Amino acid sequence: MSRRIYCLNLFLFIFLLGNFTLVDAQVSCVAKAPSQVAVGQPFQYQVTLNQKASQIVKTNFSNFDVLNGPNSSSSQSITIINGTQTINNSYTYSYTLAPKKEGTFKIPPTSFRVDGKTVSSNEVTITVTKGRPQPQSREPQRGGTTASSQFNKNDVFIKAFASKTNPYVGEEVIITHKLYIGPSVNGGYRVENINLPSQPGLWSYTLGDPNAQAKQSSEVIDGKRFVVYEIRKTAVFPQKEGDITITPMEMKFMARVLVQRSSGDPFYDRFFGSQSAQDYDLDLKSNAVRLQVKPTPSANKPAQFSGLSGQFSANALLSRSKLQTNDATNLTITISGTGNIQHIEIPEIQFPSGLDVADPKITDNINTKGDHVSGSRIIEYVIIPRNPGNFTIPSVEFSYFDPKSGSYRTVSTNPFTLEVEKGSGQNVSSSRSHQKEIQFLGNDIRYIKTNQLHITPVALTPFLGSPLYYTLLLTPLVLGIIIVLVRKRQIEYHNDRDLVRNRGAKKLAQKKLKHAHQLLQDKNNDQFYEEISRALWGYMSDKYLIPRSQLSIENIETILEEKGIPAEIIQQFIDTLSQCEYARFAPGDKDQLMHEMYQKSIEFIQHNETISKKQ
């Protein structure tokens, strides 16, 4: 009995250690496709190899549209005959094609790189007809599940949400775009060619950290759990009343689906079952967002209403209240809160005569890292008193609309009294005299000359009544008149705030462009385009004395035409703004786009200044 068991075990051992014969090392590469299809009908073009390719070298589908692919899958089969085991590997590369027109076309051989060598498939001939194609015979499949039977294209979509759809003009609205991915996308995904929505009639800020990962959550919809990614969050501020539509966001989405193929034999599948991947290309498009913007109430609207909506506060600080003539003091006004900070205008302050006030320095501190836009605008004046006395700097009022309470609110700063004493008026001069020492060379005492001197008389011209006399007499009078006229002109200039804004428009815009250039060098993309936008809008507002709250991309053309601005300037301004908005989100070389936008902004301001001087 034991001898019989020993022989049986020996037989099984020899059987299991039988020769393992692999397929011939010769590479096979076979292409196949239906022989007849209709125009526009999708079909599968497949190339099967018995060894894995490292690269697809060449394809030519000139008469067909490529709808999908290349997609790869692999399988392995093992057969044992008379103790000899054979392993067969199969690698399939497939494309989904659609014919462009009717006719008979040939798909040239497709080439692959295998083990450093190039192998090519056979040529495939396909007849394309107008009508319905003849049914193609299909080989029965042995068990298994296809990827198409598992993937549901409704498992992937984009939705856009608005925090409110009936805001006031200037009120902040948060637009959120979310990407939903369902359970059938189990092998990963890729997002390409994102087309951001157009937002006409809205001033926008991108919220959140652009370098951070998208926020992830999960939602259950109709009993199915979705992974949700917050891919974009924007704060928008309507610039006009009426209906405003935010166009859909679009993107290319590639979904990969993994499928475990089954032979019907659980024991076989456990050890030798294969898994394949199928890629699906989708064109995703979100819903559009429609806002019905209502005007702020006309009742109880303050005369100095800024046009802004939100919540704001204001305070002021005077660095020195007691000083002497020709000394300087700083008046700093800070308006802070939540809202469209960039649209806060420079307040109109009636400074007393006798004070020289420089053009204000404006600093914006805008926070877009959170869920809302907040921050402050700091306006700093340098004041130099020229005359002694007490001067009152009036309070600054800022009026805005509060959407939460539905009412107008006015905040104001405290007035300041400036006490100015007459300066010492002493001029710093040097009383030192530098005298050269008298040096006698050779002898300490010179001898008196005894030889005859030859003296020639010189004609003397009287100084009184000479041209030099009258020149010296009239010069102080002329200089005094010039000083009086220049001083009068300076006083008139500083009292004319509109003139100050107009003449200082270029200088202020150049300061902002200088800051934008620094942001460009720091590769700070978002803040660069915001600073460029502020420079352009601020320049047009100051140059043509248009309140910033009245300007938007929709009405700028009409307002500038009413001001008599040349058409070429209007068109160049609109084109530059449009390019700024496009370049901000356009794909490609970010550095090059920022450099081009910076140059275009400089060229626009220089061109406008040239045209203005000719008028």
C-alpha positions as CSV (number, residue, x, y, z in Angstrom):
1,M,0.0,0.0,0.0
2,S,2.8,2.4,0.9
3,R,4.6,1.5,-2.2
4,R,1.6,2.3,-4.3
5,I,1.2,5.7,-2.6
6,Y,4.9,6.4,-3.2
7,C,4.6,5.7,-6.9
8,L,1.5,7.9,-7.2
9,N,3.3,10.8,-5.5
10,L,6.3,10.4,-7.8
11,F,4.0,10.5,-10.8
12,L,2.4,13.7,-9.7
13,F,5.8,15.3,-8.9
14,I,7.0,14.4,-12.4
15,F,3.8,15.7,-13.9
16,L,4.0,19.1,-12.1
17,L,7.7,19.5,-13.0
18,G,7.0,18.9,-16.7
19,N,8.6,21.0,-19.4
20,F,7.3,24.6,-19.5
21,T,7.3,25.6,-23.1
22,L,6.7,29.3,-23.9
23,V,5.5,30.6,-27.2
24,D,8.0,31.2,-29.9
25,A,10.0,34.4,-29.4
26,Q,8.8,35.6,-32.8
27,V,6.6,38.7,-32.3
28,S,3.2,38.7,-33.9
29,C,1.3,41.9,-34.6
30,V,-2.2,41.6,-36.0
31,A,-4.7,44.4,-36.7
32,K,-8.4,43.9,-37.2
33,A,-11.5,46.1,-37.7
34,P,-15.0,45.7,-39.3
35,S,-14.9,45.3,-43.0
36,Q,-17.9,47.7,-43.5
37,V,-19.3,50.6,-41.5
38,A,-21.5,53.6,-42.1
39,V,-20.4,57.3,-42.2
40,G,-20.0,58.5,-38.7
41,Q,-20.5,55.1,-37.1
42,P,-18.0,54.4,-34.3
43,F,-16.1,51.2,-34.5
44,Q,-13.2,49.4,-32.9
45,Y,-9.7,49.2,-34.5
46,Q,-7.6,46.7,-32.5
47,V,-4.0,45.6,-32.8
48,T,-2.9,42.5,-30.8
49,L,0.7,41.6,-30.0
50,N,2.1,38.5,-28.2
51,Q,4.8,40.7,-26.5
52,K,4.4,43.9,-24.6
53,A,5.2,47.1,-26.6
54,S,7.2,49.9,-25.0
55,Q,6.0,52.5,-27.5
56,I,3.5,53.1,-30.3
57,V,5.7,54.4,-33.1
58,K,3.3,55.3,-35.9
59,T,-0.4,55.4,-36.6
60,N,-2.3,56.9,-39.6
61,F,-6.0,57.5,-39.3
62,S,-6.3,60.3,-41.9
63,N,-9.7,59.3,-43.1
64,F,-11.2,58.7,-39.7
65,D,-11.9,60.7,-36.5
66,V,-10.3,59.3,-33.4
67,L,-13.0,59.3,-30.8
68,N,-11.0,57.4,-28.1
69,G,-7.7,55.7,-27.6
70,P,-5.2,54.3,-27.5
71,N,-6.5,52.0,-24.8
72,S,-4.5,49.0,-23.7
73,S,-5.4,45.7,-22.1
74,S,-3.6,42.4,-21.5
75,S,-4.5,38.8,-20.9
76,Q,-2.7,35.5,-20.2
77,S,-3.7,31.9,-20.8
78,I,-2.0,28.7,-19.6
79,T,-2.6,25.3,-21.2
80,I,-1.2,21.9,-20.0
81,I,-1.2,19.0,-22.5
82,N,0.5,15.7,-21.7
83,G,2.5,17.4,-18.9
84,T,3.7,20.2,-21.1
85,Q,2.6,23.7,-20.0
86,T,2.2,26.5,-22.5
87,I,1.9,30.2,-21.5
88,N,0.3,32.6,-24.0
89,N,0.4,36.4,-23.4
90,S,-1.8,38.8,-25.4
91,Y,-1.5,42.6,-25.4
92,T,-4.3,44.6,-27.2
93,Y,-4.2,48.3,-28.2
94,S,-7.5,49.6,-29.3
95,Y,-8.9,52.8,-30.9
96,T,-12.5,54.0,-31.4
97,L,-12.7,55.5,-34.8
98,A,-15.5,57.0,-36.9
99,P,-15.4,57.4,-40.8
100,K,-15.4,61.0,-42.1
101,K,-16.9,60.1,-45.6
102,E,-18.0,57.2,-47.7
103,G,-15.6,55.2,-49.8
104,T,-13.1,52.4,-49.5
105,F,-10.2,53.3,-47.3
106,K,-7.1,51.5,-46.0
107,I,-5.6,51.9,-42.5
108,P,-1.9,51.6,-43.0
109,P,0.1,49.3,-40.7
110,T,0.5,50.5,-37.1
111,S,4.1,50.3,-35.8
112,F,5.3,49.4,-32.3
113,R,8.6,49.3,-30.5
114,V,9.2,45.9,-28.9
115,D,12.5,45.0,-27.2
116,G,14.2,47.7,-29.1
117,K,12.9,46.6,-32.5
118,T,10.1,48.1,-34.6
119,V,7.3,45.7,-35.6
120,S,4.3,46.6,-37.8
121,S,0.8,45.2,-38.1
122,N,-1.0,44.3,-41.3
123,E,-3.0,46.8,-43.4
124,V,-6.8,46.9,-42.8
125,T,-9.3,47.8,-45.6
126,I,-12.7,49.2,-44.6
127,T,-15.7,50.1,-46.8
128,V,-17.7,53.1,-45.6
129,T,-21.3,53.4,-46.8
130,K,-24.0,56.0,-46.5
131,G,-26.7,53.8,-45.2
132,R,-27.0,51.5,-42.2
133,P,-24.1,49.1,-42.0
134,Q,-24.5,45.4,-42.4
135,P,-24.4,43.6,-39.1
136,Q,-21.0,42.3,-38.2
137,S,-20.6,38.8,-36.8
138,R,-19.2,38.6,-33.3
139,E,-17.3,35.8,-31.8
140,P,-18.9,34.6,-28.6
141,Q,-17.1,35.7,-25.5
142,R,-16.1,33.3,-22.9
143,G,-17.5,34.8,-19.7
144,G,-16.1,38.0,-18.5
145,T,-17.3,41.5,-18.1
146,T,-16.6,44.4,-20.5
147,A,-15.6,47.9,-19.2
148,S,-18.4,49.5,-21.2
149,S,-21.0,47.6,-19.2
150,Q,-19.6,49.0,-15.9
151,F,-18.9,52.6,-16.8
152,N,-21.6,55.1,-16.5
153,K,-20.9,58.5,-18.1
154,N,-23.4,60.1,-15.7
155,D,-21.0,59.3,-13.0
156,V,-18.9,62.4,-13.9
157,F,-20.3,65.9,-14.1
158,I,-19.6,69.6,-13.0
159,K,-22.1,71.7,-11.1
160,A,-21.9,75.5,-10.5
161,F,-23.5,77.0,-7.4
162,A,-24.2,80.7,-6.5
163,S,-24.5,81.8,-2.9
164,K,-27.4,84.0,-4.0
165,T,-29.1,84.7,-7.3
166,N,-30.8,88.0,-6.6
167,P,-28.1,90.3,-5.3
168,Y,-27.8,94.1,-5.2
169,V,-25.5,96.0,-7.4
170,G,-22.0,95.7,-5.9
171,E,-22.9,92.9,-3.5
172,E,-20.6,89.9,-3.2
173,V,-21.8,86.6,-4.7
174,I,-19.7,83.4,-4.2
175,I,-19.7,81.2,-7.3
176,T,-18.5,77.6,-6.6
177,H,-17.7,75.0,-9.3
178,K,-17.6,71.3,-8.1
179,L,-16.5,68.2,-9.9
180,Y,-18.5,65.0,-9.1
181,I,-16.9,61.6,-9.7
182,G,-18.9,58.4,-9.2
183,P,-17.9,54.9,-8.3
184,S,-17.5,53.5,-11.8
185,V,-14.3,55.6,-12.3
186,N,-12.1,53.3,-10.3
187,G,-8.8,53.6,-12.2
188,G,-8.0,57.3,-11.9
189,Y,-8.8,60.3,-14.1
190,R,-7.1,63.2,-15.9
191,V,-8.5,66.8,-16.4
192,E,-7.3,68.9,-19.4
193,N,-8.2,72.0,-21.3
194,I,-10.2,73.8,-18.7
195,N,-12.2,76.7,-20.2
196,L,-13.1,79.1,-17.4
197,P,-16.5,80.7,-17.5
198,S,-17.0,84.2,-18.9
199,Q,-18.3,86.7,-16.4
200,P,-19.4,89.9,-18.2
201,G,-20.7,92.7,-16.0
202,L,-18.9,91.3,-12.9
203,W,-15.8,92.2,-11.0
204,S,-14.2,89.0,-9.8
205,Y,-11.6,87.6,-7.4
206,T,-10.4,84.0,-7.2
207,L,-10.7,82.7,-3.7
208,G,-8.5,80.3,-1.9
209,D,-4.9,79.3,-2.2
210,P,-4.0,78.5,-5.8
211,N,-1.2,76.2,-4.7
212,A,-3.4,74.2,-2.3
213,Q,-5.1,70.9,-3.2
214,A,-8.8,71.1,-4.1
215,K,-11.1,70.6,-1.1
216,Q,-12.6,67.0,-1.1
217,S,-15.8,65.8,0.3
218,S,-18.5,63.2,-0.5
219,E,-22.2,63.3,-1.3
220,V,-24.8,60.7,-1.8
221,I,-27.0,61.3,-4.8
222,D,-29.9,58.9,-5.6
223,G,-28.3,56.3,-3.4
224,K,-24.9,56.5,-5.1
225,R,-21.9,58.0,-3.3
226,F,-19.8,60.6,-5.2
227,V,-16.4,62.0,-4.5
228,V,-16.7,65.8,-4.8
229,Y,-13.9,68.2,-5.5
230,E,-14.2,72.0,-5.2
231,I,-12.2,73.0,-8.3
232,R,-12.9,76.7,-8.3
233,K,-14.3,79.4,-6.0
234,T,-14.9,82.9,-7.1
235,A,-16.2,86.1,-5.5
236,V,-18.0,88.3,-8.0
237,F,-19.4,91.8,-7.6
238,P,-22.2,92.8,-10.1
239,Q,-21.4,96.2,-11.7
240,K,-24.9,96.8,-13.2
241,E,-28.5,95.9,-12.6
242,G,-30.5,93.4,-14.7
243,D,-29.9,89.9,-15.8
244,I,-26.3,88.6,-15.8
245,T,-25.3,85.2,-17.1
246,I,-22.1,83.4,-16.1
247,T,-21.3,81.0,-18.9
248,P,-20.6,77.3,-18.1
249,M,-17.2,75.9,-17.2
250,E,-15.9,73.3,-19.7
251,M,-13.1,70.7,-19.5
252,K,-11.8,67.6,-21.0
253,F,-12.1,64.6,-18.7
254,M,-10.4,61.2,-19.1
255,A,-11.9,58.4,-17.0
256,R,-10.1,55.1,-16.5
257,V,-12.1,52.1,-15.7
258,L,-10.5,48.9,-14.4
259,V,-12.2,45.6,-15.2
260,Q,-11.4,42.1,-13.8
261,R,-12.0,39.6,-16.6
262,S,-13.6,36.3,-15.7
263,S,-13.4,32.9,-17.3
264,G,-16.2,31.4,-15.3
265,D,-13.8,29.2,-13.3
266,P,-13.2,30.8,-9.8
267,F,-10.1,28.6,-9.2
268,Y,-8.6,29.7,-12.6
269,D,-9.5,33.4,-12.0
270,R,-7.9,33.4,-8.6
271,F,-4.5,32.6,-10.0
272,F,-4.6,33.4,-13.7
273,G,-7.3,36.0,-14.1
274,S,-6.4,39.2,-15.8
275,Q,-7.4,42.9,-15.4
276,S,-7.8,45.4,-18.2
277,A,-8.1,49.2,-18.3
278,Q,-10.4,51.2,-20.5
279,D,-10.1,55.0,-20.9
280,Y,-13.1,57.2,-21.7
281,D,-12.8,60.8,-22.9
282,L,-15.6,63.0,-21.9
283,D,-16.4,66.7,-22.6
284,L,-17.8,68.1,-19.4
285,K,-19.8,71.2,-19.2
286,S,-21.3,72.8,-16.1
287,N,-24.6,74.6,-15.8
288,A,-24.8,78.3,-16.4
289,V,-25.4,80.6,-13.5
290,R,-28.0,83.4,-13.9
291,L,-28.1,86.4,-11.6
292,Q,-31.0,88.9,-11.3
293,V,-29.2,92.0,-10.0
294,K,-31.4,94.6,-8.4
295,P,-30.4,98.2,-7.8
296,T,-29.8,99.6,-4.4
297,P,-32.8,101.5,-3.0
298,S,-33.3,105.1,-4.1
299,A,-34.9,106.1,-0.8
300,N,-32.5,107.6,1.7
301,K,-29.5,107.2,-0.6
302,P,-26.7,109.6,0.6
303,A,-25.4,112.2,-1.8
304,Q,-21.8,110.9,-1.3
305,F,-22.8,107.2,-1.8
306,S,-19.7,105.3,-2.9
307,G,-21.6,102.7,-5.0
308,L,-20.2,99.9,-2.9
309,S,-22.0,97.2,-1.0
310,G,-20.7,95.3,2.0
311,Q,-19.6,96.2,5.5
312,F,-16.9,98.8,6.1
313,S,-15.3,100.9,8.8
314,A,-13.1,104.0,8.5
315,N,-10.5,105.6,10.7
316,A,-7.8,108.3,10.3
317,L,-4.5,109.1,12.0
318,L,-2.5,112.3,12.0
319,S,1.2,111.6,12.7
320,R,1.8,115.2,14.2
321,S,-0.7,117.8,15.2
322,K,1.8,120.5,16.4
323,L,4.6,121.5,14.1
324,Q,6.4,124.5,12.5
325,T,6.1,125.9,9.0
326,N,7.7,123.9,6.3
327,D,7.7,120.8,8.5
328,A,5.7,117.7,7.3
329,T,2.9,115.6,8.9
330,N,1.2,112.5,7.5
331,L,-2.6,112.0,7.4
332,T,-3.5,108.3,7.0
333,I,-7.0,107.2,6.2
334,T,-7.9,103.5,6.4
335,I,-11.1,102.1,5.0
336,S,-11.5,98.4,5.8
337,G,-14.1,95.6,5.7
338,T,-15.6,93.1,3.4
339,G,-16.5,94.0,-0.2
340,N,-14.9,95.2,-3.4
341,I,-11.9,96.9,-1.8
342,Q,-10.4,97.9,-5.1
343,H,-13.3,100.2,-6.0
344,I,-12.9,102.4,-2.9
345,E,-12.3,105.9,-4.3
346,I,-10.0,108.5,-3.0
347,P,-12.1,110.7,-0.7
348,E,-12.7,114.4,-1.5
349,I,-11.1,116.4,1.3
350,Q,-11.2,120.2,1.3
351,F,-7.8,121.0,2.8
352,P,-7.5,124.6,4.1
353,S,-5.4,127.0,2.1
354,G,-2.0,127.4,3.4
355,L,-1.3,123.7,3.3
356,D,0.6,122.0,0.6
357,V,-0.8,118.4,0.1
358,A,1.0,115.9,-2.1
359,D,-0.8,113.3,-4.2
360,P,-1.9,110.5,-1.9
361,K,-0.1,107.2,-1.7
362,I,-2.6,104.3,-2.0
363,T,-1.9,100.8,-0.5
364,D,-4.3,97.9,-0.9
365,N,-4.3,94.9,1.4
366,I,-6.7,92.4,-0.1
367,N,-7.3,89.0,1.5
368,T,-8.7,86.3,-0.9
369,K,-7.5,83.3,1.1
370,G,-10.8,82.7,2.9
371,D,-14.4,82.4,1.8
372,H,-14.9,86.1,1.2
373,V,-13.0,89.1,-0.1
374,S,-11.8,91.3,2.8
375,G,-9.1,93.8,3.5
376,S,-8.4,97.5,3.5
377,R,-7.4,100.5,1.4
378,I,-4.9,102.8,3.0
379,I,-4.7,106.4,1.7
380,E,-1.8,108.5,2.9
381,Y,-1.3,112.2,2.4
382,V,1.9,114.2,3.1
383,I,0.9,117.7,4.4
384,I,3.4,120.6,4.6
385,P,2.1,123.9,6.2
386,R,3.5,127.1,4.7
387,N,1.9,129.6,7.0
388,P,1.5,129.7,10.8
389,G,-1.8,129.4,12.5
390,N,-4.5,126.7,13.4
391,F,-5.8,124.6,10.5
392,T,-8.8,122.3,10.7
393,I,-8.6,119.1,8.6
394,P,-12.3,118.0,8.2
395,S,-13.6,114.5,8.8
396,V,-13.9,112.0,6.0
397,E,-17.2,110.4,5.3
398,F,-17.7,107.1,3.5
399,S,-21.2,105.8,2.6
400,Y,-22.0,102.3,1.5
401,F,-25.0,100.0,1.2
402,D,-25.3,97.1,3.8
403,P,-27.1,94.2,2.1
404,K,-27.7,92.4,5.4
405,S,-29.8,95.2,6.8
406,G,-31.0,96.5,3.5
407,S,-30.0,100.1,4.4
408,Y,-27.3,102.7,3.7
409,R,-24.7,103.4,6.3
410,T,-22.2,106.2,6.6
411,V,-18.9,106.0,8.6
412,S,-16.7,109.0,9.3
413,T,-13.3,109.8,10.7
414,N,-12.6,112.4,13.4
415,P,-11.5,115.9,12.3
416,F,-8.0,117.1,13.2
417,T,-6.7,120.5,14.3
418,L,-3.2,121.3,13.1
419,E,-1.3,123.9,15.2
420,V,1.5,125.5,13.2
421,E,4.1,127.9,14.6
422,K,6.3,130.0,12.6
423,G,9.6,128.4,11.9
424,S,12.9,129.9,13.0
425,G,13.8,131.0,9.5
426,Q,17.5,130.8,10.2
427,N,19.6,130.0,7.4
428,V,22.6,127.8,7.9
429,S,25.7,129.6,6.6
430,S,29.4,129.2,7.1
431,S,31.3,132.1,8.8
432,R,34.7,130.6,8.4
433,S,37.2,132.4,6.2
434,H,40.1,130.6,4.6
435,Q,43.1,132.9,4.1
436,K,46.2,131.8,2.4
437,E,49.5,132.4,4.2
438,I,51.7,134.9,2.5
439,Q,54.9,133.3,1.4
440,F,58.0,135.2,0.5
441,L,60.4,133.3,-1.7
442,G,64.1,134.1,-1.6
443,N,64.0,137.3,0.7
444,D,61.8,138.5,3.5
445,I,61.9,142.2,2.2
446,R,61.5,143.2,-1.4
447,Y,63.6,146.1,-2.6
448,I,61.9,149.3,-4.0
449,K,62.0,149.4,-7.8
450,T,64.0,152.4,-9.0
451,N,63.5,152.0,-12.8
452,Q,61.0,154.2,-14.7
453,L,57.4,153.0,-14.9
454,H,55.4,153.1,-18.1
455,I,51.6,153.7,-17.1
456,T,48.9,153.8,-19.8
457,P,45.6,155.6,-18.9
458,V,42.4,153.6,-19.2
459,A,39.0,155.0,-20.1
460,L,36.5,154.6,-17.3
461,T,32.8,154.0,-17.9
462,P,30.4,155.2,-15.2
463,F,28.5,152.3,-13.5
464,L,25.4,154.5,-12.8
465,G,23.1,154.3,-15.8
466,S,25.0,151.4,-17.4
467,P,23.3,148.3,-18.7
468,L,24.7,146.3,-15.9
469,Y,23.2,148.7,-13.4
470,Y,19.7,148.4,-14.9
471,T,20.1,144.6,-15.1
472,L,20.9,144.3,-11.5
473,L,18.2,146.7,-10.6
474,L,15.4,144.9,-12.4
475,T,16.4,141.3,-11.8
476,P,15.0,141.1,-8.2
477,L,11.7,142.7,-9.4
478,V,11.3,140.2,-12.3
479,L,12.2,137.3,-10.0
480,G,9.7,138.4,-7.4
481,I,6.9,138.6,-10.0
482,I,7.8,135.1,-11.3
483,I,7.8,133.7,-7.8
484,V,4.3,135.2,-7.0
485,L,2.8,133.9,-10.3
486,V,4.3,130.4,-9.7
487,R,3.1,130.3,-6.1
488,K,-0.4,131.4,-7.2
489,R,-0.5,128.7,-9.8
490,Q,0.6,126.1,-7.2
491,I,-2.2,127.1,-4.9
492,E,-4.8,127.0,-7.6
493,Y,-3.5,123.6,-8.8
494,H,-3.6,122.1,-5.3
495,N,-7.1,123.5,-4.7
496,D,-8.4,122.1,-8.0
497,R,-8.7,118.4,-7.1
498,D,-9.9,117.4,-10.6
499,L,-6.8,119.0,-12.1
500,V,-4.6,117.1,-9.6
501,R,-6.3,113.8,-10.5
502,N,-6.0,114.5,-14.2
503,R,-2.3,115.4,-14.2
504,G,-1.4,112.8,-11.6
505,A,-3.1,109.9,-13.5
506,K,0.0,108.8,-15.4
507,K,2.2,109.1,-12.4
508,L,-0.2,107.0,-10.2
509,A,-0.6,104.4,-12.9
510,Q,3.2,104.1,-13.3
511,K,3.5,103.4,-9.6
512,K,1.0,100.6,-9.9
513,L,2.8,99.2,-13.0
514,K,6.1,99.3,-11.1
515,H,4.5,97.2,-8.4
516,A,3.0,94.9,-11.0
517,H,6.5,94.5,-12.5
518,Q,7.8,93.4,-9.1
519,L,4.9,90.8,-8.9
520,L,5.9,89.6,-12.4
521,Q,9.4,89.0,-11.2
522,D,8.1,87.2,-8.1
523,K,5.9,85.0,-10.5
524,N,2.8,86.0,-8.5
525,N,0.2,85.4,-11.2
526,D,-3.1,86.4,-9.6
527,Q,-1.9,89.6,-7.8
528,F,0.0,90.7,-11.0
529,Y,-3.2,90.7,-13.1
530,E,-5.1,92.4,-10.3
531,E,-2.5,95.2,-10.1
532,I,-2.6,95.6,-13.9
533,S,-6.3,95.8,-13.8
534,R,-6.2,98.4,-11.0
535,A,-3.7,100.5,-12.9
536,L,-5.8,100.5,-16.1
537,W,-9.1,101.3,-14.4
538,G,-7.6,103.8,-12.0
539,Y,-5.8,105.6,-14.9
540,M,-9.0,106.0,-16.9
541,S,-10.9,107.1,-13.9
542,D,-8.4,109.8,-12.9
543,K,-7.5,110.9,-16.4
544,Y,-11.1,111.5,-17.5
545,L,-12.6,112.3,-14.0
546,I,-15.0,109.4,-14.0
547,P,-16.0,107.9,-10.6
548,R,-14.6,104.4,-10.4
549,S,-18.0,103.0,-9.2
550,Q,-19.6,104.1,-12.5
551,L,-17.2,102.1,-14.7
552,S,-17.6,98.6,-15.9
553,I,-16.6,96.7,-19.0
554,E,-20.1,97.0,-20.3
555,N,-20.6,100.8,-20.0
556,I,-17.0,102.0,-20.4
557,E,-17.4,102.5,-24.1
558,T,-20.6,104.6,-23.8
559,I,-19.2,106.7,-21.0
560,L,-15.9,107.4,-22.8
561,E,-17.7,108.3,-26.0
562,E,-19.8,110.8,-24.0
563,K,-16.6,112.3,-22.7
564,G,-15.4,112.8,-26.3
565,I,-12.5,110.3,-26.0
566,P,-11.1,109.2,-29.4
567,A,-12.4,105.9,-30.6
568,E,-8.9,104.4,-31.0
569,I,-8.2,105.0,-27.3
570,I,-11.6,103.4,-26.3
571,Q,-10.9,100.4,-28.4
572,Q,-7.3,99.9,-27.2
573,F,-8.5,100.2,-23.6
574,I,-11.2,97.6,-24.1
575,D,-8.8,95.3,-26.0
576,T,-6.2,95.6,-23.3
577,L,-8.6,94.8,-20.5
578,S,-10.0,91.8,-22.4
579,Q,-6.5,90.5,-23.0
580,C,-5.7,90.9,-19.3
581,E,-8.8,88.8,-18.3
582,Y,-7.9,86.2,-21.0
583,A,-4.2,86.0,-20.1
584,R,-5.0,85.5,-16.4
585,F,-6.6,82.1,-17.1
586,A,-5.1,81.1,-20.5
587,P,-3.0,78.0,-20.8
588,G,0.6,78.2,-21.9
589,D,3.7,80.0,-20.8
590,K,2.6,82.1,-17.8
591,D,5.8,84.2,-17.7
592,Q,5.5,85.1,-21.4
593,L,1.8,86.1,-21.1
594,M,2.6,88.3,-18.0
595,H,5.4,90.0,-19.8
596,E,3.2,90.7,-22.9
597,M,0.4,92.0,-20.7
598,Y,2.8,94.3,-18.8
599,Q,4.1,95.8,-22.1
600,K,0.7,96.3,-23.6
601,S,-0.4,98.2,-20.5
602,I,2.6,100.5,-20.7
603,E,2.0,101.0,-24.5
604,F,-1.7,101.9,-23.9
605,I,-0.9,104.6,-21.3
606,Q,1.9,106.1,-23.4
607,H,-0.3,106.1,-26.5
608,N,-3.1,107.7,-24.6
609,E,-0.8,110.4,-23.2
610,T,0.5,111.2,-26.7
611,I,-3.1,111.5,-28.1
612,S,-4.1,113.7,-25.2
613,K,-1.3,116.2,-25.7
614,K,-2.2,116.6,-29.4
615,Q,-5.8,117.5,-28.5
